[in-house]
Amino acid sequence: MGFDFREHPDGSVHITHHGRRATTLRGARALQFLAEVNGDDPQRVMARWTGNYRRGNERTARNHPRNR
């Protein structure tokens, strides 16, 4: 999906999407992210933390008569 993250010496974490910075996490949020990304699917975790993830209504919208 194109996500990557980099941990910096000051404790912050930069998450990028296709080479462009999507978000920066600091402090407790950065620690929580690092714990979560090591235990689960990293691409899905990064998508969720940046807000760039599917919302579950794509199939419904595709099947709507207005979109045919």
Predicted model as a PDB file, atoms N, CA, C, CB and O in Angstrom, pLDDT in the B-factor column:
MODEL        1                                                                  
ATOM      1  N   MET A   1       0.812  -1.197   0.000  1.00 71.00           N  
ATOM      2  CA  MET A   1       0.000   0.000   0.000  1.00 71.00           C  
ATOM      3  C   MET A   1       0.853   1.257   0.000  1.00 71.00           C  
ATOM      4  CB  MET A   1      -0.923   0.000   1.190  1.00 71.00           C  
ATOM      5  O   MET A   1       0.314   2.354  -0.145  1.00 71.00           O  
ATOM      6  N   GLY A   2       2.155   1.138   0.156  1.00 86.00           N  
ATOM      7  CA  GLY A   2       3.026   2.289   0.016  1.00 86.00           C  
ATOM      8  C   GLY A   2       3.387   3.013   1.296  1.00 86.00           C  
ATOM      9  O   GLY A   2       3.975   4.093   1.235  1.00 86.00           O  
ATOM     10  N   PHE A   3       3.056   2.457   2.462  1.00 91.00           N  
ATOM     11  CA  PHE A   3       3.387   3.117   3.719  1.00 91.00           C  
ATOM     12  C   PHE A   3       4.763   2.682   4.192  1.00 91.00           C  
ATOM     13  CB  PHE A   3       2.330   2.812   4.791  1.00 91.00           C  
ATOM     14  O   PHE A   3       5.200   1.557   3.948  1.00 91.00           O  
ATOM     15  N   ASP A   4       5.436   3.605   4.878  1.00 94.00           N  
ATOM     16  CA  ASP A   4       6.719   3.322   5.491  1.00 94.00           C  
ATOM     17  C   ASP A   4       6.819   4.193   6.736  1.00 94.00           C  
ATOM     18  CB  ASP A   4       7.911   3.586   4.499  1.00 94.00           C  
ATOM     19  O   ASP A   4       6.174   5.238   6.814  1.00 94.00           O  
ATOM     20  N   PHE A   5       7.613   3.778   7.701  1.00 95.00           N  
ATOM     21  CA  PHE A   5       7.803   4.621   8.879  1.00 95.00           C  
ATOM     22  C   PHE A   5       9.268   4.634   9.250  1.00 95.00           C  
ATOM     23  CB  PHE A   5       6.946   4.128  10.066  1.00 95.00           C  
ATOM     24  O   PHE A   5      10.024   3.712   8.943  1.00 95.00           O  
ATOM     25  N   ARG A   6       9.645   5.712   9.921  1.00 96.00           N  
ATOM     26  CA  ARG A   6      11.024   5.868  10.355  1.00 96.00           C  
ATOM     27  C   ARG A   6      11.024   6.407  11.780  1.00 96.00           C  
ATOM     28  CB  ARG A   6      11.813   6.810   9.400  1.00 96.00           C  
ATOM     29  O   ARG A   6      10.387   7.417  12.077  1.00 96.00           O  
ATOM     30  N   GLU A   7      11.741   5.725  12.642  1.00 96.00           N  
ATOM     31  CA  GLU A   7      11.859   6.151  14.032  1.00 96.00           C  
ATOM     32  C   GLU A   7      13.086   7.049  14.157  1.00 96.00           C  
ATOM     33  CB  GLU A   7      11.958   4.922  14.996  1.00 96.00           C  
ATOM     34  O   GLU A   7      14.152   6.723  13.634  1.00 96.00           O  
ATOM     35  N   HIS A   8      12.939   8.173  14.845  1.00 96.00           N  
ATOM     36  CA  HIS A   8      14.024   9.141  14.990  1.00 96.00           C  
ATOM     37  C   HIS A   8      14.565   9.129  16.419  1.00 96.00           C  
ATOM     38  CB  HIS A   8      13.540  10.556  14.612  1.00 96.00           C  
ATOM     39  O   HIS A   8      13.874   8.706  17.347  1.00 96.00           O  
ATOM     40  N   PRO A   9      15.811   9.597  16.593  1.00 96.00           N  
ATOM     41  CA  PRO A   9      16.443   9.550  17.923  1.00 96.00           C  
ATOM     42  C   PRO A   9      15.688  10.326  19.005  1.00 96.00           C  
ATOM     43  CB  PRO A   9      17.842  10.088  17.829  1.00 96.00           C  
ATOM     44  O   PRO A   9      15.806   9.997  20.185  1.00 96.00           O  
ATOM     45  N   ASP A  10      14.929  11.330  18.634  1.00 95.00           N  
ATOM     46  CA  ASP A  10      14.191  12.105  19.634  1.00 95.00           C  
ATOM     47  C   ASP A  10      12.911  11.405  20.079  1.00 95.00           C  
ATOM     48  CB  ASP A  10      13.856  13.477  19.084  1.00 95.00           C  
ATOM     49  O   ASP A  10      12.161  11.949  20.889  1.00 95.00           O  
ATOM     50  N   GLY A  11      12.651  10.201  19.556  1.00 93.00           N  
ATOM     51  CA  GLY A  11      11.485   9.427  19.952  1.00 93.00           C  
ATOM     52  C   GLY A  11      10.287   9.604  19.047  1.00 93.00           C  
ATOM     53  O   GLY A  11       9.273   8.930  19.228  1.00 93.00           O  
ATOM     54  N   SER A  12      10.379  10.493  18.081  1.00 96.00           N  
ATOM     55  CA  SER A  12       9.250  10.692  17.170  1.00 96.00           C  
ATOM     56  C   SER A  12       9.287   9.655  16.056  1.00 96.00           C  
ATOM     57  CB  SER A  12       9.268  12.120  16.578  1.00 96.00           C  
ATOM     58  O   SER A  12      10.331   9.077  15.753  1.00 96.00           O  
ATOM     59  N   VAL A  13       8.135   9.437  15.461  1.00 96.00           N  
ATOM     60  CA  VAL A  13       7.992   8.493  14.359  1.00 96.00           C  
ATOM     61  C   VAL A  13       7.324   9.227  13.207  1.00 96.00           C  
ATOM     62  CB  VAL A  13       7.167   7.226  14.785  1.00 96.00           C  
ATOM     63  O   VAL A  13       6.265   9.831  13.378  1.00 96.00           O  
ATOM     64  N   HIS A  14       7.948   9.173  12.028  1.00 96.00           N  
ATOM     65  CA  HIS A  14       7.382   9.772  10.827  1.00 96.00           C  
ATOM     66  C   HIS A  14       6.833   8.656   9.949  1.00 96.00           C  
ATOM     67  CB  HIS A  14       8.446  10.621  10.060  1.00 96.00           C  
ATOM     68  O   HIS A  14       7.554   7.722   9.597  1.00 96.00           O  
ATOM     69  N   ILE A  15       5.559   8.753   9.598  1.00 94.00           N  
ATOM     70  CA  ILE A  15       4.934   7.788   8.701  1.00 94.00           C  
ATOM     71  C   ILE A  15       4.785   8.463   7.348  1.00 94.00           C  
ATOM     72  CB  ILE A  15       3.546   7.290   9.253  1.00 94.00           C  
ATOM     73  O   ILE A  15       4.246   9.565   7.249  1.00 94.00           O  
ATOM     74  N   THR A  16       5.270   7.788   6.301  1.00 93.00           N  
ATOM     75  CA  THR A  16       5.173   8.333   4.948  1.00 93.00           C  
ATOM     76  C   THR A  16       4.298   7.427   4.090  1.00 93.00           C  
ATOM     77  CB  THR A  16       6.577   8.490   4.313  1.00 93.00           C  
ATOM     78  O   THR A  16       4.172   6.228   4.342  1.00 93.00           O  
ATOM     79  N   HIS A  17       3.707   8.025   3.088  1.00 89.00           N  
ATOM     80  CA  HIS A  17       2.884   7.290   2.127  1.00 89.00           C  
ATOM     81  C   HIS A  17       3.378   7.673   0.743  1.00 89.00           C  
ATOM     82  CB  HIS A  17       1.343   7.605   2.302  1.00 89.00           C  
ATOM     83  O   HIS A  17       3.246   8.824   0.327  1.00 89.00           O  
ATOM     84  N   HIS A  18       3.946   6.709   0.031  1.00 89.00           N  
ATOM     85  CA  HIS A  18       4.564   6.931  -1.286  1.00 89.00           C  
ATOM     86  C   HIS A  18       5.599   8.049  -1.228  1.00 89.00           C  
ATOM     87  CB  HIS A  18       3.491   7.267  -2.335  1.00 89.00           C  
ATOM     88  O   HIS A  18       5.673   8.883  -2.131  1.00 89.00           O  
ATOM     89  N   GLY A  19       6.405   8.063  -0.153  1.00 90.00           N  
ATOM     90  CA  GLY A  19       7.502   9.012  -0.034  1.00 90.00           C  
ATOM     91  C   GLY A  19       7.131  10.371   0.538  1.00 90.00           C  
ATOM     92  O   GLY A  19       8.020  11.182   0.793  1.00 90.00           O  
ATOM     93  N   ARG A  20       5.866  10.645   0.744  1.00 90.00           N  
ATOM     94  CA  ARG A  20       5.435  11.936   1.292  1.00 90.00           C  
ATOM     95  C   ARG A  20       4.977  11.733   2.728  1.00 90.00           C  
ATOM     96  CB  ARG A  20       4.294  12.565   0.431  1.00 90.00           C  
ATOM     97  O   ARG A  20       4.284  10.763   3.036  1.00 90.00           O  
ATOM     98  N   ARG A  21       5.364  12.646   3.598  1.00 91.00           N  
ATOM     99  CA  ARG A  21       5.028  12.507   5.008  1.00 91.00           C  
ATOM    100  C   ARG A  21       3.523  12.593   5.213  1.00 91.00           C  
ATOM    101  CB  ARG A  21       5.739  13.578   5.836  1.00 91.00           C  
ATOM    102  O   ARG A  21       2.876  13.552   4.792  1.00 91.00           O  
ATOM    103  N   ALA A  22       2.979  11.573   5.869  1.00 89.00           N  
ATOM    104  CA  ALA A  22       1.548  11.520   6.141  1.00 89.00           C  
ATOM    105  C   ALA A  22       1.244  12.015   7.546  1.00 89.00           C  
ATOM    106  CB  ALA A  22       1.022  10.099   5.958  1.00 89.00           C  
ATOM    107  O   ALA A  22       0.253  12.715   7.756  1.00 89.00           O  
ATOM    108  N   THR A  23       2.089  11.657   8.512  1.00 91.00           N  
ATOM    109  CA  THR A  23       1.869  12.094   9.889  1.00 91.00           C  
ATOM    110  C   THR A  23       3.144  11.930  10.690  1.00 91.00           C  
ATOM    111  CB  THR A  23       0.720  11.306  10.541  1.00 91.00           C  
ATOM    112  O   THR A  23       4.057  11.203  10.299  1.00 91.00           O  
ATOM    113  N   THR A  24       3.189  12.627  11.830  1.00 95.00           N  
ATOM    114  CA  THR A  24       4.285  12.511  12.776  1.00 95.00           C  
ATOM    115  C   THR A  24       3.688  12.185  14.134  1.00 95.00           C  
ATOM    116  CB  THR A  24       5.142  13.816  12.828  1.00 95.00           C  
ATOM    117  O   THR A  24       2.754  12.846  14.587  1.00 95.00           O  
ATOM    118  N   LEU A  25       4.230  11.166  14.776  1.00 95.00           N  
ATOM    119  CA  LEU A  25       3.763  10.765  16.099  1.00 95.00           C  
ATOM    120  C   LEU A  25       4.874  11.029  17.100  1.00 95.00           C  
ATOM    121  CB  LEU A  25       3.336   9.266  16.121  1.00 95.00           C  
ATOM    122  O   LEU A  25       6.047  10.776  16.827  1.00 95.00           O  
ATOM    123  N   ARG A  26       4.489  11.541  18.267  1.00 96.00           N  
ATOM    124  CA  ARG A  26       5.469  11.838  19.316  1.00 96.00           C  
ATOM    125  C   ARG A  26       4.974  11.301  20.658  1.00 96.00           C  
ATOM    126  CB  ARG A  26       5.732  13.365  19.406  1.00 96.00           C  
ATOM    127  O   ARG A  26       3.777  11.108  20.869  1.00 96.00           O  
ATOM    128  N   GLY A  27       5.922  11.069  21.552  1.00 95.00           N  
ATOM    129  CA  GLY A  27       5.593  10.699  22.928  1.00 95.00           C  
ATOM    130  C   GLY A  27       4.902   9.359  23.051  1.00 95.00           C  
ATOM    131  O   GLY A  27       5.313   8.365  22.452  1.00 95.00           O  
ATOM    132  N   ALA A  28       3.829   9.354  23.853  1.00 95.00           N  
ATOM    133  CA  ALA A  28       3.108   8.111  24.143  1.00 95.00           C  
ATOM    134  C   ALA A  28       2.465   7.532  22.888  1.00 95.00           C  
ATOM    135  CB  ALA A  28       2.039   8.355  25.207  1.00 95.00           C  
ATOM    136  O   ALA A  28       2.394   6.312  22.737  1.00 95.00           O  
ATOM    137  N   ARG A  29       1.996   8.396  21.988  1.00 95.00           N  
ATOM    138  CA  ARG A  29       1.382   7.901  20.754  1.00 95.00           C  
ATOM    139  C   ARG A  29       2.415   7.172  19.896  1.00 95.00           C  
ATOM    140  CB  ARG A  29       0.752   9.065  19.959  1.00 95.00           C  
ATOM    141  O   ARG A  29       2.096   6.159  19.275  1.00 95.00           O  
ATOM    142  N   ALA A  30       3.645   7.676  19.855  1.00 95.00           N  
ATOM    143  CA  ALA A  30       4.698   7.014  19.083  1.00 95.00           C  
ATOM    144  C   ALA A  30       5.020   5.644  19.678  1.00 95.00           C  
ATOM    145  CB  ALA A  30       5.966   7.889  19.039  1.00 95.00           C  
ATOM    146  O   ALA A  30       5.197   4.670  18.947  1.00 95.00           O  
ATOM    147  N   LEU A  31       5.095   5.576  20.994  1.00 94.00           N  
ATOM    148  CA  LEU A  31       5.378   4.292  21.647  1.00 94.00           C  
ATOM    149  C   LEU A  31       4.254   3.293  21.409  1.00 94.00           C  
ATOM    150  CB  LEU A  31       5.588   4.492  23.154  1.00 94.00           C  
ATOM    151  O   LEU A  31       4.509   2.112  21.172  1.00 94.00           O  
ATOM    152  N   GLN A  32       3.024   3.758  21.471  1.00 95.00           N  
ATOM    153  CA  GLN A  32       1.878   2.875  21.223  1.00 95.00           C  
ATOM    154  C   GLN A  32       1.892   2.375  19.783  1.00 95.00           C  
ATOM    155  CB  GLN A  32       0.552   3.607  21.520  1.00 95.00           C  
ATOM    156  O   GLN A  32       1.619   1.203  19.524  1.00 95.00           O  
ATOM    157  N   PHE A  33       2.213   3.272  18.844  1.00 95.00           N  
ATOM    158  CA  PHE A  33       2.288   2.883  17.434  1.00 95.00           C  
ATOM    159  C   PHE A  33       3.365   1.818  17.223  1.00 95.00           C  
ATOM    160  CB  PHE A  33       2.576   4.114  16.549  1.00 95.00           C  
ATOM    161  O   PHE A  33       3.122   0.817  16.550  1.00 95.00           O  
ATOM    162  N   LEU A  34       4.549   2.028  17.792  1.00 94.00           N  
ATOM    163  CA  LEU A  34       5.652   1.081  17.608  1.00 94.00           C  
ATOM    164  C   LEU A  34       5.316  -0.292  18.170  1.00 94.00           C  
ATOM    165  CB  LEU A  34       6.918   1.611  18.269  1.00 94.00           C  
ATOM    166  O   LEU A  34       5.677  -1.311  17.582  1.00 94.00           O  
ATOM    167  N   ALA A  35       4.628  -0.322  19.300  1.00 93.00           N  
ATOM    168  CA  ALA A  35       4.230  -1.606  19.876  1.00 93.00           C  
ATOM    169  C   ALA A  35       3.215  -2.303  18.971  1.00 93.00           C  
ATOM    170  CB  ALA A  35       3.642  -1.409  21.290  1.00 93.00           C  
ATOM    171  O   ALA A  35       3.249  -3.523  18.813  1.00 93.00           O  
ATOM    172  N   GLU A  36       2.317  -1.525  18.381  1.00 93.00           N  
ATOM    173  CA  GLU A  36       1.273  -2.104  17.543  1.00 93.00           C  
ATOM    174  C   GLU A  36       1.805  -2.542  16.176  1.00 93.00           C  
ATOM    175  CB  GLU A  36       0.145  -1.104  17.361  1.00 93.00           C  
ATOM    176  O   GLU A  36       1.392  -3.578  15.656  1.00 93.00           O  
ATOM    177  N   VAL A  37       2.708  -1.770  15.597  1.00 93.00           N  
ATOM    178  CA  VAL A  37       3.195  -2.079  14.253  1.00 93.00           C  
ATOM    179  C   VAL A  37       4.076  -3.325  14.254  1.00 93.00           C  
ATOM    180  CB  VAL A  37       3.972  -0.890  13.684  1.00 93.00           C  
ATOM    181  O   VAL A  37       4.166  -4.013  13.237  1.00 93.00           O  
ATOM    182  N   ASN A  38       4.717  -3.623  15.362  1.00 89.00           N  
ATOM    183  CA  ASN A  38       5.568  -4.817  15.441  1.00 89.00           C  
ATOM    184  C   ASN A  38       4.761  -6.092  15.606  1.00 89.00           C  
ATOM    185  CB  ASN A  38       6.544  -4.687  16.590  1.00 89.00           C  
ATOM    186  O   ASN A  38       5.258  -7.175  15.300  1.00 89.00           O  
ATOM    187  N   GLY A  39       3.524  -5.987  16.083  1.00 81.00           N  
ATOM    188  CA  GLY A  39       2.741  -7.178  16.354  1.00 81.00           C  
ATOM    189  C   GLY A  39       1.690  -7.498  15.312  1.00 81.00           C  
ATOM    190  O   GLY A  39       1.111  -8.583  15.359  1.00 81.00           O  
ATOM    191  N   ASP A  40       1.417  -6.607  14.375  1.00 75.00           N  
ATOM    192  CA  ASP A  40       0.324  -6.798  13.436  1.00 75.00           C  
ATOM    193  C   ASP A  40       0.819  -6.517  12.015  1.00 75.00           C  
ATOM    194  CB  ASP A  40      -0.876  -5.884  13.795  1.00 75.00           C  
ATOM    195  O   ASP A  40       2.015  -6.322  11.801  1.00 75.00           O  
ATOM    196  N   ASP A  41      -0.090  -6.497  11.055  1.00 85.00           N  
ATOM    197  CA  ASP A  41       0.244  -6.181   9.675  1.00 85.00           C  
ATOM    198  C   ASP A  41       0.663  -4.709   9.596  1.00 85.00           C  
ATOM    199  CB  ASP A  41      -0.961  -6.476   8.725  1.00 85.00           C  
ATOM    200  O   ASP A  41      -0.180  -3.834   9.794  1.00 85.00           O  
ATOM    201  N   PRO A  42       1.932  -4.410   9.315  1.00 90.00           N  
ATOM    202  CA  PRO A  42       2.410  -3.023   9.362  1.00 90.00           C  
ATOM    203  C   PRO A  42       1.674  -2.078   8.415  1.00 90.00           C  
ATOM    204  CB  PRO A  42       3.870  -2.991   9.042  1.00 90.00           C  
ATOM    205  O   PRO A  42       1.393  -0.941   8.793  1.00 90.00           O  
ATOM    206  N   GLN A  43       1.355  -2.510   7.206  1.00 88.00           N  
ATOM    207  CA  GLN A  43       0.682  -1.630   6.251  1.00 88.00           C  
ATOM    208  C   GLN A  43      -0.706  -1.235   6.757  1.00 88.00           C  
ATOM    209  CB  GLN A  43       0.570  -2.315   4.876  1.00 88.00           C  
ATOM    210  O   GLN A  43      -1.100  -0.074   6.647  1.00 88.00           O  
ATOM    211  N   ARG A  44      -1.431  -2.178   7.300  1.00 86.00           N  
ATOM    212  CA  ARG A  44      -2.774  -1.893   7.811  1.00 86.00           C  
ATOM    213  C   ARG A  44      -2.714  -0.973   9.035  1.00 86.00           C  
ATOM    214  CB  ARG A  44      -3.498  -3.203   8.170  1.00 86.00           C  
ATOM    215  O   ARG A  44      -3.537  -0.070   9.182  1.00 86.00           O  
ATOM    216  N   VAL A  45      -1.737  -1.212   9.904  1.00 90.00           N  
ATOM    217  CA  VAL A  45      -1.592  -0.377  11.100  1.00 90.00           C  
ATOM    218  C   VAL A  45      -1.266   1.059  10.700  1.00 90.00           C  
ATOM    219  CB  VAL A  45      -0.490  -0.940  12.032  1.00 90.00           C  
ATOM    220  O   VAL A  45      -1.858   1.999  11.232  1.00 90.00           O  
ATOM    221  N   MET A  46      -0.332   1.235   9.770  1.00 91.00           N  
ATOM    222  CA  MET A  46       0.033   2.593   9.342  1.00 91.00           C  
ATOM    223  C   MET A  46      -1.131   3.282   8.644  1.00 91.00           C  
ATOM    224  CB  MET A  46       1.250   2.553   8.408  1.00 91.00           C  
ATOM    225  O   MET A  46      -1.331   4.482   8.830  1.00 91.00           O  
ATOM    226  N   ALA A  47      -1.892   2.559   7.856  1.00 87.00           N  
ATOM    227  CA  ALA A  47      -3.056   3.147   7.197  1.00 87.00           C  
ATOM    228  C   ALA A  47      -4.073   3.610   8.236  1.00 87.00           C  
ATOM    229  CB  ALA A  47      -3.701   2.134   6.225  1.00 87.00           C  
ATOM    230  O   ALA A  47      -4.671   4.676   8.091  1.00 87.00           O  
ATOM    231  N   ARG A  48      -4.266   2.822   9.267  1.00 86.00           N  
ATOM    232  CA  ARG A  48      -5.230   3.196  10.300  1.00 86.00           C  
ATOM    233  C   ARG A  48      -4.750   4.410  11.093  1.00 86.00           C  
ATOM    234  CB  ARG A  48      -5.480   2.019  11.243  1.00 86.00           C  
ATOM    235  O   ARG A  48      -5.545   5.296  11.404  1.00 86.00           O  
ATOM    236  N   TRP A  49      -3.467   4.459  11.422  1.00 90.00           N  
ATOM    237  CA  TRP A  49      -2.942   5.574  12.201  1.00 90.00           C  
ATOM    238  C   TRP A  49      -2.932   6.876  11.403  1.00 90.00           C  
ATOM    239  CB  TRP A  49      -1.540   5.255  12.683  1.00 90.00           C  
ATOM    240  O   TRP A  49      -3.011   7.954  11.992  1.00 90.00           O  
ATOM    241  N   THR A  50      -2.837   6.801  10.093  1.00 88.00           N  
ATOM    242  CA  THR A  50      -2.851   8.021   9.288  1.00 88.00           C  
ATOM    243  C   THR A  50      -4.251   8.404   8.853  1.00 88.00           C  
ATOM    244  CB  THR A  50      -1.972   7.853   8.074  1.00 88.00           C  
ATOM    245  O   THR A  50      -4.457   9.504   8.339  1.00 88.00           O  
ATOM    246  N   GLY A  51      -5.220   7.515   9.048  1.00 81.00           N  
ATOM    247  CA  GLY A  51      -6.587   7.817   8.640  1.00 81.00           C  
ATOM    248  C   GLY A  51      -6.845   7.473   7.191  1.00 81.00           C  
ATOM    249  O   GLY A  51      -7.920   7.771   6.671  1.00 81.00           O  
ATOM    250  N   ASN A  52      -5.885   6.851   6.524  1.00 66.00           N  
ATOM    251  CA  ASN A  52      -6.015   6.520   5.118  1.00 66.00           C  
ATOM    252  C   ASN A  52      -6.337   5.031   4.987  1.00 66.00           C  
ATOM    253  CB  ASN A  52      -4.719   6.883   4.340  1.00 66.00           C  
ATOM    254  O   ASN A  52      -5.473   4.233   4.622  1.00 66.00           O  
ATOM    255  N   TYR A  53      -7.558   4.669   5.279  1.00 62.00           N  
ATOM    256  CA  TYR A  53      -7.956   3.273   5.199  1.00 62.00           C  
ATOM    257  C   TYR A  53      -9.386   3.183   4.695  1.00 62.00           C  
ATOM    258  CB  TYR A  53      -7.815   2.579   6.568  1.00 62.00           C  
ATOM    259  O   TYR A  53     -10.128   4.165   4.721  1.00 62.00           O  
ATOM    260  N   ARG A  54      -9.756   2.027   4.250  1.00 60.00           N  
ATOM    261  CA  ARG A  54     -11.118   1.836   3.728  1.00 60.00           C  
ATOM    262  C   ARG A  54     -12.127   1.939   4.842  1.00 60.00           C  
ATOM    263  CB  ARG A  54     -11.253   0.480   3.023  1.00 60.00           C  
ATOM    264  O   ARG A  54     -11.885   1.509   5.969  1.00 60.00           O  
ATOM    265  N   ARG A  55     -13.237   2.504   4.516  1.00 59.00           N  
ATOM    266  CA  ARG A  55     -14.250   2.765   5.524  1.00 59.00           C  
ATOM    267  C   ARG A  55     -15.368   1.731   5.519  1.00 59.00           C  
ATOM    268  CB  ARG A  55     -14.826   4.132   5.318  1.00 59.00           C  
ATOM    269  O   ARG A  55     -16.285   1.823   6.335  1.00 59.00           O  
ATOM    270  N   GLY A  56     -15.316   0.744   4.616  1.00 58.00           N  
ATOM    271  CA  GLY A  56     -16.273  -0.335   4.620  1.00 58.00           C  
ATOM    272  C   GLY A  56     -17.490  -0.130   3.753  1.00 58.00           C  
ATOM    273  O   GLY A  56     -18.326  -1.028   3.653  1.00 58.00           O  
ATOM    274  N   ASN A  57     -17.621   1.032   3.117  1.00 56.00           N  
ATOM    275  CA  ASN A  57     -18.820   1.277   2.325  1.00 56.00           C  
ATOM    276  C   ASN A  57     -18.541   1.297   0.824  1.00 56.00           C  
ATOM    277  CB  ASN A  57     -19.448   2.583   2.740  1.00 56.00           C  
ATOM    278  O   ASN A  57     -19.405   1.700   0.047  1.00 56.00           O  
ATOM    279  N   GLU A  58     -17.359   0.872   0.406  1.00 56.00           N  
ATOM    280  CA  GLU A  58     -17.027   0.930  -1.009  1.00 56.00           C  
ATOM    281  C   GLU A  58     -17.930   0.026  -1.848  1.00 56.00           C  
ATOM    282  CB  GLU A  58     -15.576   0.544  -1.215  1.00 56.00           C  
ATOM    283  O   GLU A  58     -18.389   0.425  -2.918  1.00 56.00           O  
ATOM    284  N   ARG A  59     -18.183  -1.182  -1.366  1.00 61.00           N  
ATOM    285  CA  ARG A  59     -19.017  -2.111  -2.120  1.00 61.00           C  
ATOM    286  C   ARG A  59     -20.449  -1.578  -2.210  1.00 61.00           C  
ATOM    287  CB  ARG A  59     -18.999  -3.512  -1.467  1.00 61.00           C  
ATOM    288  O   ARG A  59     -21.075  -1.669  -3.266  1.00 61.00           O  
ATOM    289  N   THR A  60     -20.963  -1.034  -1.131  1.00 67.00           N  
ATOM    290  CA  THR A  60     -22.309  -0.475  -1.115  1.00 67.00           C  
ATOM    291  C   THR A  60     -22.426   0.669  -2.112  1.00 67.00           C  
ATOM    292  CB  THR A  60     -22.675   0.008   0.292  1.00 67.00           C  
ATOM    293  O   THR A  60     -23.404   0.755  -2.853  1.00 67.00           O  
ATOM    294  N   ALA A  61     -21.430   1.543  -2.129  1.00 64.00           N  
ATOM    295  CA  ALA A  61     -21.460   2.687  -3.040  1.00 64.00           C  
ATOM    296  C   ALA A  61     -21.351   2.237  -4.494  1.00 64.00           C  
ATOM    297  CB  ALA A  61     -20.328   3.664  -2.706  1.00 64.00           C  
ATOM    298  O   ALA A  61     -21.992   2.816  -5.371  1.00 64.00           O  
ATOM    299  N   ARG A  62     -20.554   1.221  -4.752  1.00 66.00           N  
ATOM    300  CA  ARG A  62     -20.372   0.734  -6.112  1.00 66.00           C  
ATOM    301  C   ARG A  62     -21.665   0.145  -6.661  1.00 66.00           C  
ATOM    302  CB  ARG A  62     -19.258  -0.308  -6.158  1.00 66.00           C  
ATOM    303  O   ARG A  62     -21.935   0.262  -7.857  1.00 66.00           O  
ATOM    304  N   ASN A  63     -22.462  -0.482  -5.813  1.00 72.00           N  
ATOM    305  CA  ASN A  63     -23.692  -1.130  -6.236  1.00 72.00           C  
ATOM    306  C   ASN A  63     -24.896  -0.199  -6.251  1.00 72.00           C  
ATOM    307  CB  ASN A  63     -23.975  -2.287  -5.345  1.00 72.00           C  
ATOM    308  O   ASN A  63     -25.986  -0.612  -6.648  1.00 72.00           O  
ATOM    309  N   HIS A  64     -24.723   1.032  -5.833  1.00 72.00           N  
ATOM    310  CA  HIS A  64     -25.846   1.976  -5.803  1.00 72.00           C  
ATOM    311  C   HIS A  64     -26.264   2.318  -7.237  1.00 72.00           C  
ATOM    312  CB  HIS A  64     -25.464   3.274  -5.018  1.00 72.00           C  
ATOM    313  O   HIS A  64     -25.401   2.483  -8.099  1.00 72.00           O  
ATOM    314  N   PRO A  65     -27.569   2.427  -7.509  1.00 78.00           N  
ATOM    315  CA  PRO A  65     -28.041   2.705  -8.882  1.00 78.00           C  
ATOM    316  C   PRO A  65     -27.451   3.979  -9.487  1.00 78.00           C  
ATOM    317  CB  PRO A  65     -29.548   2.813  -8.889  1.00 78.00           C  
ATOM    318  O   PRO A  65     -27.261   4.058 -10.700  1.00 78.00           O  
ATOM    319  N   ARG A  66     -27.165   4.960  -8.659  1.00 75.00           N  
ATOM    320  CA  ARG A  66     -26.599   6.212  -9.154  1.00 75.00           C  
ATOM    321  C   ARG A  66     -25.202   6.012  -9.740  1.00 75.00           C  
ATOM    322  CB  ARG A  66     -26.549   7.241  -8.034  1.00 75.00           C  
ATOM    323  O   ARG A  66     -24.785   6.788 -10.599  1.00 75.00           O  
ATOM    324  N   ASN A  67     -24.475   4.994  -9.296  1.00 69.00           N  
ATOM    325  CA  ASN A  67     -23.095   4.775  -9.729  1.00 69.00           C  
ATOM    326  C   ASN A  67     -22.959   3.693 -10.789  1.00 69.00           C  
ATOM    327  CB  ASN A  67     -22.248   4.416  -8.548  1.00 69.00           C  
ATOM    328  O   ASN A  67     -21.850   3.221 -11.040  1.00 69.00           O  
ATOM    329  N   ARG A  68     -24.046   3.292 -11.412  1.00 67.00           N  
ATOM    330  CA  ARG A  68     -23.962   2.246 -12.431  1.00 67.00           C  
ATOM    331  C   ARG A  68     -23.799   2.806 -13.786  1.00 67.00           C  
ATOM    332  CB  ARG A  68     -25.160   1.379 -12.404  1.00 67.00           C  
ATOM    333  O   ARG A  68     -23.713   2.056 -14.758  1.00 67.00           O  
TER     334      ARG A  68                                                      
ENDMDL                                                                          
END                                                                             
